[in-house]
């Protein structure tokens, strides 16, 4: 048996390019529409995917107790209880509903896009993608920065590393990018091990700390007396907790990524066939389990760290600043265990960016390329990993790998996304109530989701007022995304954006009947569509282009269905009015629709069609803007440009005539 080899070996650059864009065609097919499903070998048990999102969610234990104590002081345990109640009674119900309505990982963005169709919906998505980028990118940089802080604070760390937190953070971010370049499945395997070890070590630290508090009940008494002395009454304590708990919003991270990576969750029936209801149910298991685990750890860690750690140690420069549980691990269990705990914390904080990268790799290809607002290579995973890693490098350098400086932006991104999800779920429940009638259960659900949305909107507003730097960072991402997206849309506007052309039997009959030495088609902008319109249009084009009266002509009419869509399928239907034969179609833009129909006719009949236009009067710049926004504009030159870009051989291009 002989082995066949290619005549030309691929170059090293060629092999690298193939590796970089490996799977792009498959990903295009997979993301082409909501009816496409990922291959089953990419699916994972829900508990493994929970670990992938959990490296973000659970890793906040590395800094959440310290941030809570710094922000709320002795009120921290009460404020944490408020946060947990909001998690279980607010965020969890909202995202259980989001999982039901976006089983392909679209999340709340998709729900809001449907509520505002056309350009309004797409601009809203671009706006929210700015906060998605803020949340997910800052997750990468903040977690890596905190991991480097834990590393440098450990007593066994070599002195040569001290004072180089930015460099250490950049190395951790780069290593995270390498993991994703190697393969996505490997990232999930790493996450499972990190989460299992980290939660086990935290359970030990919390259990030992709780035992210490139980053995010294005066600690609780002293804390209660100090609390009442500072606030005056239990009612005042609750009021203060309600005011300060927005500062603890980092403990809500993880829900958006939980639904963003939902396509990875396995859902198959007993026969091994994909079953969406099972994927939804498994994702809900993921969300509930993660929320319950995190709630237990948040309350216990906040309570024990507040009682066992002196308040001055939480201040900047203190040994518990940003690492309260690590402080207890060293104090209660010794340096050896504390070092093991530090290593585990460093590992999970470093890998916390994995869930953020996984979310971005799922969300970005679902929106920007489909809108035409990003190059097609953004559907591939590896180039996106390189882009996101580079952005994380820049953010790390700008903020000097400072955890506190990035906390406001992180909380803002998290809260805006949860608030948008709550609003989307409320509107969705309201529509469901309208369709089903004003039944008591439907009304109650709508009111409940509305109340949750109000609470999250308040929390978001309070956080923005307290830490406006988060909005500033998000605004940078929003402006960058919107500007680059619109520029990309403009530069790609003359691509052939029609995926397929389908002709009904009558349209095909018209085309074959008119085909002769020359197939002549007159482009017509439908107006009154009466006999006079077609008669005058035909007379005008025959006169301007010297078309003999004996030569048959067809009319082509393309109407714009939704100019905000980038790609579309064109269905051509034949219609006969007043003796004139008309090819009617809908497309995202008129020039693209006409060009696609002409190229399809050329391929089907093997002849070059000739299309005839009339010049459009007016400012060409305004015509170009009308094309970009409304899909119209100066049709003739744009149609010719679309054909030129789609067909590199001039001899095979349909002929465009303008008179």
C-alpha positions in Angstrom: 0.0 0.0 0.0 1.5 3.3 -1.1 1.1 6.5 0.7 0.0 9.5 -1.3 1.7 12.8 -0.4 1.0 16.3 -1.6 3.2 17.6 -4.3 4.1 20.7 -2.2 4.7 20.5 1.5 3.1 23.3 3.5 5.4 26.0 4.7 6.0 26.6 8.4 3.9 29.8 8.1 1.2 27.8 6.4 1.1 25.2 9.1 0.9 27.9 11.8 -2.0 29.6 9.9 -3.8 26.3 9.6 -3.4 25.7 13.3 -4.4 29.2 14.2 -7.7 29.0 12.3 -8.3 25.3 12.8 -12.0 24.6 13.1 -13.1 28.0 11.6 -15.4 26.4 9.0 -16.9 24.1 11.6 -17.4 27.0 14.0 -19.1 29.0 11.2 -21.5 26.1 10.6 -22.1 25.7 14.3 -22.8 29.4 15.0 -24.8 30.0 11.8 -28.1 30.0 13.7 -29.8 29.0 16.9 -30.8 25.7 15.4 -27.2 24.5 15.1 -25.9 22.4 17.9 -22.3 21.8 18.9 -21.0 18.3 18.3 -21.7 15.9 21.2 -18.0 15.2 21.9 -17.7 18.9 23.0 -20.3 18.5 25.7 -19.3 17.9 29.3 -21.1 16.8 32.5 -22.7 19.7 34.2 -20.5 19.5 37.3 -17.4 19.8 35.1 -18.8 22.9 33.5 -19.7 24.2 37.0 -16.0 23.9 37.8 -15.2 26.0 34.7 -17.5 28.8 35.8 -16.6 28.1 39.4 -13.0 29.1 39.0 -14.4 32.6 38.6 -17.2 32.4 41.0 -15.5 30.4 43.8 -12.2 32.2 43.4 -13.7 35.4 44.7 -13.3 33.8 48.2 -9.7 34.8 47.7 -10.5 38.5 48.1 -14.3 38.8 48.9 -14.0 38.5 52.7 -11.2 41.1 52.8 -13.1 43.5 50.5 -16.3 43.1 52.6 -14.5 43.8 55.9 -12.7 46.8 54.4 -16.0 48.2 52.9 -18.5 47.4 55.7 -16.3 46.9 58.8 -18.1 45.0 61.6 -21.3 45.1 59.6 -19.7 42.9 57.0 -21.4 39.6 58.1 -24.8 41.2 58.0 -24.2 42.8 54.6 -22.9 39.4 53.4 -26.2 37.8 54.5 -28.1 40.4 52.4 -25.8 39.6 49.5 -26.5 35.8 49.9 -30.3 36.5 50.0 -30.0 38.5 46.9 -28.1 35.7 45.3 -30.5 32.9 46.1 -33.8 34.9 45.8 -32.8 37.3 43.0 -29.9 36.3 40.7 -30.6 32.5 40.8 -34.3 32.7 39.8 -33.4 35.2 37.0 -30.7 33.1 35.5 -32.7 29.9 35.8 -35.2 31.7 33.5 -32.4 32.9 31.2 -31.1 29.4 30.9 -34.6 28.3 29.7 -34.9 31.0 27.1 -31.3 30.9 25.8 -30.2 27.3 25.8 -27.4 28.0 23.2 -25.5 30.3 25.5 -26.8 33.6 24.1 -27.7 34.8 27.6 -29.7 37.9 28.4 -28.1 39.8 25.4 -30.2 37.6 23.0 -33.3 38.2 25.0 -32.9 41.9 24.9 -32.0 41.9 21.2 -35.3 40.2 20.4 -37.2 42.9 22.4 -35.7 45.7 20.4 -35.5 44.5 16.7 -33.4 46.0 13.9 -30.7 48.6 14.6 -32.0 49.4 18.1 -31.5 45.8 19.3 -28.1 45.6 17.7 -26.9 48.8 19.2 -28.2 47.7 22.6 -26.2 44.5 22.2 -23.1 46.5 21.3 -23.6 48.6 24.4 -24.0 45.6 26.7 -21.0 43.9 25.0 -19.0 46.8 26.4 -20.0 45.7 29.9 -19.5 42.0 29.0 -15.9 42.9 28.0 -15.5 44.9 31.2 -16.7 42.1 33.3 -14.8 39.3 31.6 -11.5 41.0 30.8 -11.3 42.5 34.3 -12.0 39.0 35.6 -8.8 37.9 33.9 -6.7 40.8 35.0 -8.0 41.3 38.5 -7.8 37.6 39.4 -4.3 37.3 38.0 -3.3 40.4 39.9 -4.7 38.9 43.1 -2.9 35.6 42.4 0.4 37.4 42.1 -0.4 39.3 45.4 -0.9 36.0 47.2 2.3 34.7 45.6 4.4 37.7 46.7 2.9 37.7 50.2 3.9 34.1 50.9 6.9 34.0 53.3 8.6 31.3 51.1 8.5 33.4 47.9 12.0 34.4 46.7 12.9 38.0 47.4 13.9 38.5 43.8 10.1 38.5 42.9 9.2 41.2 45.3 8.3 44.5 43.7 7.5 42.9 40.3 3.8 42.3 40.7 3.0 43.6 37.2 5.6 41.3 35.6 4.3 38.3 37.6 0.7 39.1 36.6 1.6 39.4 32.9 3.2 35.9 33.1 0.1 34.5 34.7 -2.1 36.0 32.0 0.1 34.7 29.3 0.1 31.2 30.8 -3.7 31.3 30.8 -3.8 32.2 27.1 -1.4 29.3 26.4 -3.8 26.9 28.0 -6.7 28.0 25.7 -4.4 27.9 22.7 -3.6 24.3 23.5 -7.2 23.3 23.7 -10.6 24.0 25.3 -11.1 20.5 26.7 -7.8 20.8 28.6 -9.0 24.0 30.2 -12.0 22.2 31.6 -9.8 19.4 33.0 -7.6 21.9 34.8 -10.6 23.7 36.2 -12.0 20.6 37.8 -8.8 19.8 39.7 -8.3 23.4 40.9 -11.9 23.8 42.1 -11.9 20.5 44.0 -8.6 21.2 45.8 -9.5 24.9 46.5 -13.0 24.1 48.0 -11.5 21.3 50.1 -8.9 23.6 51.6 -11.4 26.4 52.2 -13.6 23.9 54.0 -10.7 23.1 56.3 -9.9 26.7 57.0 -13.5 27.7 57.6 -14.2 24.6 59.8 -11.1 25.3 61.9 -12.0 29.0 62.2 -15.6 28.3 63.2 -14.4 25.8 65.8 -12.1 28.6 67.2 -15.1 31.0 67.4 -17.3 28.3 69.1 -14.5 27.7 71.6 -14.3 31.4 72.4 -17.9 32.6 72.6 -16.8 36.0 73.9 -15.7 36.8 70.3 -19.3 36.8 69.2 -20.4 38.8 72.2 -17.6 41.4 71.7 -18.6 41.7 68.0 -22.3 42.1 68.8 -21.6 44.8 71.4 -19.3 46.6 69.0 -21.9 46.4 66.3 -24.6 47.9 68.4 -22.3 50.5 69.9 -21.4 51.7 66.5 -24.9 51.6 64.9 -27.2 52.0 67.9 -29.9 49.4 67.2 -30.6 46.2 65.2 -32.7 48.2 62.8 -29.8 50.6 62.1 -27.5 47.6 61.5 -29.9 46.2 58.9 -30.2 49.6 57.3 -26.4 50.1 57.1 -26.1 46.6 55.7 -28.6 47.4 52.9 -26.6 50.5 52.1 -23.2 48.9 52.0 -23.9 45.5 50.4 -23.5 46.9 46.8 -19.8 47.1 47.6 -19.8 43.4 48.0 -21.2 42.8 44.6 -18.1 40.8 43.5 -19.7 37.9 45.2 -22.4 37.8 42.5 -20.0 37.0 39.7 -20.3 33.7 37.8 -24.0 33.7 36.8 -23.5 35.3 33.3 -20.6 33.0 32.5 -22.7 30.1 33.8 -25.2 30.6 31.0 -22.6 31.8 28.5 -20.9 28.4 28.5 -24.2 26.5 28.5 -23.5 24.9 25.0 -20.8 22.9 26.8 -23.3 21.3 29.1 -24.2 17.7 28.2 -27.9 17.0 27.6 -28.7 13.6 26.0 -31.7 11.3 26.4 -31.5 7.6 27.1 -30.9 6.8 23.5 -27.9 9.2 23.3 -29.7 11.8 21.3 -29.4 15.5 22.2 -32.3 16.8 24.3 -32.4 20.5 25.0 -34.7 20.1 28.0 -32.0 18.0 29.7 -29.4 20.6 28.9 -31.6 23.3 30.5 -32.2 21.1 33.5 -28.5 20.3 33.9 -27.6 24.0 33.6 -30.0 24.8 36.3 -28.4 22.2 38.5 -25.1 23.9 37.8 -26.4 27.3 38.8 -28.2 26.1 42.0 -25.3 24.0 43.2 -22.7 26.8 42.6 -25.0 29.4 44.3 -25.5 27.1 47.4 -21.8 26.3 47.8 -20.8 29.9 47.4 -23.5 31.1 49.8 -22.3 28.8 52.6 -18.7 29.9 52.1 -19.5 33.6 51.8 -21.4 33.7 55.1 -19.0 31.5 57.1 -15.9 33.2 55.8 -17.2 36.7 56.4 -18.3 35.8 59.9 -15.0 34.2 60.9 -12.7 36.7 59.3 -14.5 39.6 60.9 -14.3 38.0 64.4 -10.8 36.6 64.2 -8.8 39.2 62.2 -8.0 42.6 63.7 -9.6 45.4 61.6 -6.3 47.1 60.9 -5.0 44.0 59.1 -7.7 44.6 56.4 -6.4 48.0 55.5 -4.1 48.6 52.6 -0.7 47.2 53.5 -2.2 44.9 56.1 -1.5 41.2 56.0 -5.2 40.4 55.4 -5.8 43.0 52.7 -7.3 41.1 49.8 -6.4 37.7 51.3 -8.4 37.3 54.5 -8.8 33.5 54.4 -5.1 33.1 53.5 -4.3 35.1 56.6 -6.4 32.6 58.7 -4.8 29.6 57.0 -1.4 30.8 58.1 -2.5 31.9 61.6 -4.7 28.9 62.5 -3.0 26.1 60.7 0.6 27.1 60.3 2.9 28.2 57.5 3.1 24.8 55.8 -0.7 24.5 55.4 -0.9 28.2 54.7 1.6 27.8 51.8 -0.4 24.9 50.4 -3.5 27.1 50.7 -1.7 30.0 49.0 -0.7 27.8 46.1 -4.2 26.6 45.7 -5.5 30.2 45.8 -2.9 31.3 43.4 -3.9 28.5 41.0 -7.6 29.1 41.1 -7.2 32.9 40.9 -4.9 32.5 38.0 -7.4 30.2 36.3 -10.4 32.3 37.2 -9.9 34.1 33.9 -10.6 30.7 32.1 -14.4 31.0 32.7 -14.2 34.6 31.5 -12.3 33.6 28.3 -14.8 30.8 27.8 -17.7 33.2 28.0 -16.1 35.7 25.6 -15.2 32.9 23.1 -18.8 31.9 23.1 -20.4 35.3 23.1 -18.3 37.3 20.6 -18.6 34.9 17.7 -22.4 34.8 18.2 -22.9 38.5 17.7 -20.2 40.6 16.0 -19.4 38.5 12.9 -23.2 37.9 12.4 -23.7 41.7 12.5 -20.8 42.1 10.0 -19.1 44.1 12.8 -16.0 42.0 13.0 -13.8 40.1 10.5 -14.8 36.6 9.8 -11.7 35.2 11.6 -13.3 36.2 14.9 -15.3 33.1 14.6 -12.2 31.1 15.3 -11.1 30.5 18.9 -7.3 30.8 18.8 -7.1 34.3 17.1 -9.6 35.5 19.7 -7.6 34.1 22.5 -4.6 36.1 21.3 -6.6 39.3 21.0 -8.2 39.0 24.5 -4.8 38.1 26.0 -3.2 41.2 24.4 -6.1 43.4 25.8 -5.5 41.8 29.3 -1.9 42.8 29.0 -2.7 46.4 28.3 -5.2 46.6 31.2 -2.8 45.0 33.6 -0.1 47.5 32.7 -2.5 50.5 32.9 -3.7 49.6 36.4 -0.4 48.4 37.6 -1.8 45.0 38.6 -3.7 46.7 41.4 -6.7 44.6 42.7 -8.4 47.5 44.4 -8.2 49.8 41.4 -10.0 47.2 39.2 -12.6 46.2 41.8 -15.0 49.0 40.8 -14.9 48.1 37.1 -15.4 44.4 37.9 -18.4 45.1 40.1 -19.9 47.5 37.6 -19.7 44.9 34.8 -21.2 42.1 36.9 -24.1 44.3 38.1 -25.0 45.7 34.8 -25.1 42.3 33.2 -27.3 40.9 36.1 -29.5 44.0 36.0 -30.0 43.6 32.2 -30.8 39.9 32.7 -33.4 40.8 35.4 -35.0 43.4 33.1 -35.0 41.0 30.1 -36.6 38.3 32.3 -39.2 40.7 33.6 -40.2 41.8 30.1 -40.2 38.2 28.9 -42.5 37.2 31.8 -44.7 40.2 31.0 -45.1 39.0 27.4 -45.8 35.5 28.5 -48.5 36.8 30.8 -50.1 38.8 28.0 -50.2 35.8 25.8 -51.5 33.4 28.4 -53.9 35.9 30.0 -53.6 37.7 33.3 -53.6 34.6 35.4 -52.5 34.9 39.1 -49.3 32.8 38.7 -48.2 34.7 35.6 -48.9 38.0 37.2 -47.0 36.9 40.4 -44.0 35.9 38.3 -44.0 39.2 36.5 -44.2 41.2 39.7 -41.5 39.0 41.3 -39.1 39.5 38.5 -39.9 43.2 38.4 -39.0 43.5 42.1 -35.8 41.7 41.5 -34.9 44.0 38.6 -35.6 47.1 40.8 -33.2 45.7 43.5 -30.5 45.0 41.0 -30.9 48.4 39.3 -30.6 50.1 42.7 -27.5 48.0 43.5 -25.9 48.9 40.2 -26.7 52.6 40.6 -25.3 52.6 44.2 -22.1 50.9 43.0 -21.7 53.4 40.1 -22.1 56.4 42.4 -19.7 54.9 44.9 -17.1 53.8 42.3 -17.6 55.7 39.0 -14.3 54.4 37.7 -16.1 51.2 36.7 -18.3 53.2 34.3 -15.3 55.0 32.9 -13.6 51.7 32.0 -16.8 50.2 30.6 -17.3 53.4 28.6 -13.9 52.8 27.0 -14.8 49.3 26.1 -18.2 50.4 24.7 -16.7 53.2 22.6 -14.0 50.8 21.3 -16.5 48.1 20.4 -19.0 50.4 18.8 -16.4 52.3 16.8 -14.5 49.3 15.6 -17.8 47.5 14.9 -19.2 50.3 12.8 -15.9 50.7 10.9 -15.8 46.9 10.3 -19.4 47.0 9.1 -18.6 49.8 6.7 -15.5 48.2 5.3 -17.3 44.8 4.8 -20.4 46.4 3.4 -19.6 45.5 -0.2 -19.0 41.8 0.6 -21.5 39.3 -0.9 -23.5 38.9 2.2 -26.1 36.4 0.8 -25.6 32.9 2.1 -27.9 31.1 -0.4 -30.3 32.0 -3.2 -33.5 30.0 -3.7 -35.8 30.4 -6.7 -39.4 29.2 -6.9 -40.6 27.3 -10.0 -42.2 30.4 -11.6 -39.0 32.5 -11.2 -36.9 29.7 -12.7 -39.4 29.4 -15.6 -39.1 33.2 -16.3 -35.3 33.0 -16.3 -35.1 30.0 -18.6 -37.7 31.5 -20.9 -35.8 34.8 -21.2 -32.4 33.3 -21.7 -31.1 33.6 -25.2 -28.0 35.2 -26.6 -28.3 37.8 -23.9 -30.4 37.6 -20.7 -31.6 41.2 -20.0 -32.9 42.2 -16.5 -34.1 45.6 -15.5 -33.7 46.7 -11.9 -36.8 48.4 -10.6 -37.4 50.0 -7.3 -41.0 49.0 -6.5 -43.3 51.9 -5.9 -47.0 51.9 -7.0 -46.3 48.7 -9.0 -49.0 49.6 -11.5 -49.0 49.1 -15.2 -47.7 52.6 -15.9 -44.7 52.1 -13.6 -43.5 49.0 -15.5 -44.3 50.4 -18.9 -42.4 53.6 -18.4 -39.5 51.8 -16.8 -39.2 49.4 -19.7 -39.4 52.2 -22.3 -36.8 54.2 -20.4 -34.3 51.4 -20.2 -34.8 50.3 -23.8 -34.2 53.8 -25.0 -31.1 54.5 -22.8 -29.4 51.2 -23.6 -30.7 50.5 -27.1 -32.4 47.3 -26.2 -34.2 45.9 -29.2 -38.0 45.7 -28.8 -37.9 42.0 -29.8 -35.5 41.1 -26.9 -37.5 39.9 -23.9 -36.7 41.5 -20.5 -37.3 40.6 -16.9 -37.7 42.9 -14.0 -35.9 42.3 -10.7 -37.2 44.0 -7.5 -35.4 43.6 -4.1 -36.9 45.0 -1.0 -35.1 45.4 2.3 -36.4 43.2 5.1 -34.0 44.2 7.9 -31.1 46.4 6.9 -29.4 45.8 10.3 -28.8 42.1 9.4 -25.5 41.4 7.7 -26.1 38.0 6.1 -29.3 36.7 4.7 -30.9 34.1 2.5 -32.6 35.4 -0.6 -35.7 33.6 -1.8 -36.7 34.7 -5.4 -40.3 34.4 -6.4 -41.8 34.9 -9.8 -44.7 37.2 -10.4 -46.6 38.3 -13.5 -48.3 41.7 -13.5 -49.9 43.4 -16.5 -47.9 41.1 -18.8 -44.5 41.9 -17.2 -42.5 39.1 -15.7 -40.9 40.1 -12.3 -38.4 38.4 -10.1 -39.1 39.5 -6.5 -36.8 39.0 -3.5 -36.0 40.3 0.0 -32.5 40.9 1.3 -30.6 42.9 3.9 -29.6 45.3 1.2 -30.7 45.9 -2.4 -27.3 45.8 -4.1 -26.3 42.6 -2.4 -29.6 41.0 -3.2 -29.4 41.9 -6.9 -25.8 40.8 -7.1 -26.6 37.5 -5.5 -29.5 36.9 -7.9 -27.3 37.7 -10.9 -24.5 35.4 -9.8 -27.0 32.6 -9.1 -28.6 32.9 -12.6 -25.1 32.8 -14.1 -24.2 29.6 -12.3 -27.5 27.9 -13.0 -27.8 28.9 -16.7 -24.2 29.2 -17.7 -24.8 32.6 -19.3 -23.8 36.1 -18.2 -26.9 38.1 -17.3 -27.1 41.9 -18.1 -28.7 44.1 -15.6 -29.8 47.7 -16.4 -30.1 50.6 -13.9 -30.9 54.3 -14.0 -28.6 56.8 -12.3 -29.9 58.1 -8.9 -29.8 61.8 -8.4 -28.4 63.2 -5.2 -25.3 63.5 -3.0 -23.2 60.3 -3.4 -22.1 60.5 0.3 -25.6 60.6 1.5 -26.4 57.7 -0.8 -23.6 55.7 0.7 -24.9 56.4 4.2 -28.3 55.2 3.1 -26.8 52.0 1.9 -24.9 51.4 5.2 -27.9 52.1 7.4 -31.0 51.3 5.3 -29.6 48.9 2.6 -30.5 51.2 -0.3 -28.4 54.1 -1.7 -26.9 54.4 -5.1 -27.7 50.8 -6.2 -25.9 50.5 -9.6 -22.2 51.2 -8.6 -22.7 49.3 -5.3 -24.1 46.2 -7.1 -21.2 46.3 -9.5 -18.7 46.5 -6.6 -20.3 43.6 -4.8 -20.0 41.5 -8.0 -16.4 42.6 -8.5 -15.4 41.5 -5.0 -17.3 38.2 -5.3 -16.0 37.2 -8.7 -12.3 37.8 -9.3 -12.5 36.9 -13.0 -13.7 39.9 -15.0 -14.9 37.6 -17.8 -17.3 35.8 -15.5 -18.9 38.8 -13.9 -22.5 39.7 -14.8 -22.7 42.9 -16.8 -23.9 46.1 -15.1 -25.3 48.9 -17.3 -26.2 52.3 -16.1 -28.0 55.0 -18.2 
